[in-house]
């Protein structure tokens, strides 16, 4: 079956952080600024220095048999793994996905 790709945004909160975790996240905050955000298959974690929450943006390839719940499940698992790589836990994940095939691009008329 033909496949498609979904663009997924996962938002969540950091689990309670210890002093060492906070220091480690703050030391790398510039690397995870919103201006560094990209939609890639590996995904991108961004967060603010307040360390209240994070956003994970990713592309999830899907087959025709994969429904949106499967796609979101994969994205949330990737988000959890990415946050764990930063040395933190997560909670309260919410996600929104868009099938890239549904995005229509309007071209400006040249004149």
PEGI-V69497 format. One line per field, one symbol per residue. phi: phi as a letter, one per 30 degrees, with the letter a starting at -180 (. if undefined). psi: psi as a letter, one per 40 degrees, with the letter a starting at -180 (. if undefined). A space follows every 10 residues. Layout:
phi->???
psi->???
This chain:
phi->.dcbbccbcc cacddecded dedddddced dcdedcdbcb ddibcbacdd hdabbbcacb dbddddcddd ddeddddddd ddddddibcb ahdbbbbbdd dddccccddd a
psi->iiiihihhhh iiiiihhidd dddddddedd dfideehihi ddihhiiied fdiihhhihh iiieehiddd dddddddddd dddddefiii ifhiihihhd dehhhhhihh .
